[in-house]
Amino acid sequence: MFRPLDVHPFTCAKARTNREAEGRTVTEKAATRYLYVARHAEASPDESGLTERGRRQAVLLGERLRGTPLTAVHHGPLPRAAQTAELIGAQLDGVPLHVSEEAGDYVPYVPGREELPGHSADRLLGFLQQFPAEETARGPELTRAATDRFTGPVDGDEPRHELVVTHAFLAAWLVRDALDAPPWRWMGLNHANAALTVIRYSPGRPAALMTVNDMGHLPPELHWTGFPPELRI
């Protein structure tokens, strides 16, 4: 089983961000980043692509974002994320798509038992045991890269709006990161297919969650896919 690094990726990224902020001169500017995060739409059982419902979800999400001043759509390399991004992009006006390994499907962080609440440690560690060590080994590296690439204010004086089409685990990690929650707390933060989370990163302010797991663009029959029945409301 993969064990956590002594310094987790969140700490490394925040330390670097703080050093960069402290090192800015009065002539350098930083602007707000608006990060739109979406889990891929509903996938087929073999995960080789999207279901028909998933295709509808992706198109409707793209229609919702049509009036947003997005400058880029980043997406993971797996077919369910790539197809979701393509369908979203078809609803937008020439916004470029960028495949990103950092937006892929991986376990962001594996905690030690001592980090977890005693009453839930067995359940959480049992959940992680389903992932072979080779599938979690690159998690810290990719999480660090995703945090570096997608979070925090941006250089310049113009706000930036970007969409990341990813998977449930990275979506959970980014929400956890915005809340400064303990690194293990990405677990239990579920994200529905084609739901939308928006995080604002403004200079000199903590990250702000503007909306989380928002399914307002989807009709009721397309809500909550990707969630187990007991977590649907």
C-alpha positions as a printed NumPy array, in Angstrom:
array([[  0.   ,   0.   ,   0.   ],
       [  1.302,   3.414,  -0.924],
       [  2.166,   5.531,   2.124],
       [  1.891,   9.331,   2.223],
       [  4.902,  11.5  ,   1.706],
       [  6.249,  13.401,   4.707],
       [  5.18 ,  16.633,   2.983],
       [  1.913,  16.292,   1.124],
       [  1.315,  17.978,  -2.272],
       [ -1.012,  20.611,  -0.829],
       [  1.682,  21.848,   1.549],
       [  4.281,  22.016,  -1.221],
       [  1.988,  23.968,  -3.531],
       [  0.847,  26.408,  -0.839],
       [  4.405,  27.037,   0.29 ],
       [  5.47 ,  27.832,  -3.25 ],
       [  2.411,  30.041,  -3.82 ],
       [  3.174,  31.971,  -0.65 ],
       [  6.805,  32.466,  -1.667],
       [  5.756,  33.7  ,  -5.093],
       [  3.263,  36.129,  -3.572],
       [  5.87 ,  37.441,  -1.136],
       [  8.34 ,  37.878,  -4.   ],
       [  6.087,  40.019,  -6.213],
       [  7.283,  43.525,  -6.909],
       [  4.988,  46.546,  -6.931],
       [  4.993,  46.446, -10.732],
       [  3.746,  42.849, -10.905],
       [  0.018,  42.23 , -10.929],
       [ -2.198,  39.309, -10.067],
       [ -5.793,  38.797, -11.079],
       [ -8.641,  36.53 , -10.057],
       [ -8.934,  33.036, -11.438],
       [-12.391,  31.486, -11.771],
       [-11.986,  27.731, -11.939],
       [-14.974,  25.78 , -13.231],
       [-14.734,  22.111, -12.285],
       [-16.924,  19.409, -13.8  ],
       [-16.851,  15.668, -13.411],
       [-17.225,  13.873, -16.742],
       [-20.736,  12.968, -17.857],
       [-22.233,   9.52 , -17.296],
       [-19.993,   6.797, -18.722],
       [-20.873,   3.425, -20.213],
       [-20.353,   0.375, -17.973],
       [-17.   ,  -0.385, -19.6  ],
       [-16.004,   3.311, -19.397],
       [-15.118,   3.347, -23.1  ],
       [-17.277,   6.411, -23.69 ],
       [-20.464,   8.16 , -22.65 ],
       [-23.982,   6.833, -22.449],
       [-26.743,   8.618, -24.314],
       [-27.73 ,  10.227, -21.029],
       [-24.126,  11.258, -20.559],
       [-24.052,  12.92 , -23.969],
       [-27.178,  14.888, -23.057],
       [-25.59 ,  15.925, -19.769],
       [-22.458,  17.187, -21.505],
       [-24.377,  19.182, -24.111],
       [-26.537,  20.811, -21.434],
       [-23.479,  21.734, -19.392],
       [-21.931,  23.294, -22.486],
       [-25.104,  25.288, -23.103],
       [-25.013,  26.557, -19.54 ],
       [-21.416,  27.713, -19.967],
       [-22.001,  29.328, -23.359],
       [-22.123,  32.856, -21.958],
       [-19.124,  32.365, -19.674],
       [-15.862,  34.028, -20.805],
       [-13.884,  30.78 , -20.744],
       [-10.376,  30.93 , -22.151],
       [ -9.662,  27.191, -22.066],
       [-11.201,  23.789, -21.415],
       [ -8.755,  21.342, -19.828],
       [ -9.696,  17.679, -19.669],
       [ -8.298,  14.348, -18.61 ],
       [ -7.038,  11.898, -21.241],
       [ -9.537,   9.08 , -20.656],
       [-12.392,   8.754, -23.189],
       [-15.201,   9.675, -20.775],
       [-13.52 ,  12.983, -19.896],
       [-12.341,  13.72 , -23.454],
       [-15.781,  13.081, -24.963],
       [-17.44 ,  15.232, -22.305],
       [-15.045,  18.084, -23.072],
       [-15.627,  17.758, -26.82 ],
       [-19.397,  17.979, -26.414],
       [-19.061,  20.956, -24.084],
       [-16.643,  22.63 , -26.475],
       [-19.075,  22.202, -29.364],
       [-21.493,  24.485, -27.512],
       [-18.881,  27.204, -26.978],
       [-17.466,  29.756, -29.387],
       [-14.012,  28.53 , -30.309],
       [-12.721,  27.892, -26.791],
       [ -9.629,  25.666, -27.146],
       [ -9.514,  22.195, -25.611],
       [ -6.35 ,  20.975, -23.887],
       [ -5.749,  17.404, -22.776],
       [ -4.094,  17.334, -19.361],
       [ -2.696,  14.353, -17.501],
       [ -3.125,  16.325, -14.276],
       [ -6.898,  16.323, -14.886],
       [ -6.945,  12.532, -15.101],
       [ -8.304,   9.789, -12.876],
       [ -6.042,   9.001,  -9.912],
       [ -6.031,   8.806,  -6.123],
       [ -4.888,  12.236,  -4.922],
       [ -3.628,  11.292,  -1.47 ],
       [ -3.428,   8.186,   0.7  ],
       [ -3.453,   9.032,   4.413],
       [ -2.005,   7.092,   7.3  ],
       [ -4.345,   5.751,   9.948],
       [ -3.121,   8.357,  12.423],
       [ -4.493,  11.151,  10.217],
       [ -8.045,   9.791,  10.184],
       [-10.893,  10.048,  12.704],
       [-10.918,   6.901,  14.795],
       [-14.571,   6.122,  14.135],
       [-14.155,   6.073,  10.334],
       [-10.521,   5.035,   9.82 ],
       [-11.296,   1.392,   9.059],
       [-13.934,   2.266,   6.48 ],
       [-11.789,   4.875,   4.724],
       [ -8.686,   2.71 ,   4.612],
       [-10.78 ,  -0.205,   3.398],
       [-12.036,   1.958,   0.545],
       [ -8.475,   2.792,  -0.488],
       [ -7.367,  -0.832,  -0.447],
       [ -9.276,  -1.479,  -3.67 ],
       [ -6.66 ,   0.543,  -5.557],
       [ -3.375,  -1.291,  -6.301],
       [ -0.188,   0.451,  -5.275],
       [  0.774,   1.046,  -8.904],
       [ -2.458,   3.033,  -9.369],
       [ -1.746,   5.325,  -6.413],
       [  2.014,   5.721,  -6.794],
       [  1.779,   8.794,  -9.049],
       [ -1.042,  10.398,  -7.087],
       [  1.12 ,  12.905,  -5.148],
       [  3.011,  13.951,  -8.29 ],
       [ -0.162,  14.499, -10.335],
       [ -1.968,  16.202,  -7.466],
       [  0.924,  18.596,  -7.013],
       [  0.909,  19.354, -10.744],
       [ -2.866,  19.89 , -10.786],
       [ -2.693,  22.214,  -7.784],
       [  0.109,  24.196,  -9.429],
       [ -1.64 ,  24.437, -12.788],
       [ -5.267,  25.042, -11.867],
       [ -5.414,  26.882,  -8.53 ],
       [ -4.512,  30.318,  -7.202],
       [ -4.616,  33.81 ,  -8.743],
       [ -3.169,  34.368, -12.213],
       [ -0.502,  36.759, -13.441],
       [ -1.62 ,  40.001, -15.074],
       [ -4.564,  42.301, -14.519],
       [ -7.299,  40.352, -16.357],
       [ -9.464,  37.727, -14.631],
       [ -9.213,  34.257, -16.107],
       [-12.044,  31.738, -16.489],
       [-11.058,  28.101, -17.098],
       [-12.961,  24.809, -17.12 ],
       [-11.46 ,  21.514, -15.962],
       [-13.34 ,  18.378, -17.004],
       [-12.03 ,  15.715, -14.695],
       [-13.025,  12.814, -12.451],
       [-14.611,  12.527,  -9.037],
       [-11.394,  12.317,  -7.031],
       [ -9.69 ,  15.434,  -8.394],
       [-12.944,  17.395,  -8.154],
       [-13.093,  16.4  ,  -4.481],
       [ -9.437,  17.327,  -3.962],
       [ -9.934,  20.811,  -5.42 ],
       [-12.924,  21.462,  -3.151],
       [-10.94 ,  20.216,  -0.161],
       [ -8.013,  22.405,  -1.155],
       [-10.23 ,  25.496,  -1.421],
       [-11.483,  24.894,   2.117],
       [ -8.001,  24.267,   3.559],
       [ -9.353,  20.987,   4.934],
       [ -6.989,  18.166,   5.971],
       [ -5.547,  16.356,   2.948],
       [ -7.439,  13.113,   3.664],
       [-10.758,  14.975,   3.469],
       [-11.087,  14.595,  -0.296],
       [-12.741,  11.321,   0.639],
       [-16.469,  11.708,   1.141],
       [-16.763,  14.765,  -1.12 ],
       [-18.754,  13.286,  -3.979],
       [-19.409,  14.9  ,  -7.342],
       [-22.243,  14.014,  -9.714],
       [-21.721,  13.516, -13.432],
       [-21.69 ,  16.829, -15.334],
       [-22.337,  18.796, -12.149],
       [-20.57 ,  22.14 , -11.842],
       [-18.357,  23.539,  -9.099],
       [-16.88 ,  27.038,  -9.353],
       [-13.962,  28.224,  -7.216],
       [-12.704,  31.816,  -7.12 ],
       [ -9.049,  32.546,  -6.352],
       [ -8.563,  36.268,  -5.713],
       [ -5.256,  37.924,  -4.761],
       [ -4.935,  38.452,  -1.028],
       [ -8.052,  36.445,  -0.184],
       [ -8.759,  32.819,   0.654],
       [-10.256,  30.667,  -2.07 ],
       [-14.048,  30.912,  -2.257],
       [-16.5  ,  28.219,  -3.316],
       [-19.114,  29.959,  -5.452],
       [-21.155,  26.851,  -6.197],
       [-20.609,  23.144,  -5.516],
       [-22.052,  20.125,  -7.318],
       [-24.608,  22.334,  -9.077],
       [-26.963,  20.401, -11.35 ],
       [-29.336,  23.255, -12.18 ],
       [-28.675,  22.894, -15.919],
       [-29.849,  19.264, -15.909],
       [-33.448,  17.985, -15.894],
       [-34.397,  15.813, -12.887],
       [-33.945,  12.553, -14.775],
       [-30.284,  13.425, -15.363],
       [-29.521,  14.393, -11.751],
       [-27.307,  12.407,  -9.384],
       [-25.782,   9.956, -11.849],
       [-22.489,   8.77 , -10.451],
       [-23.863,   8.811,  -6.882],
       [-24.894,   5.71 ,  -4.927],
       [-28.615,   5.72 ,  -4.076],
       [-28.078,   6.465,  -0.381],
       [-26.347,   9.77 ,  -1.223],
       [-29.042,  11.118,  -3.522],
       [-31.459,  13.721,  -2.202]])
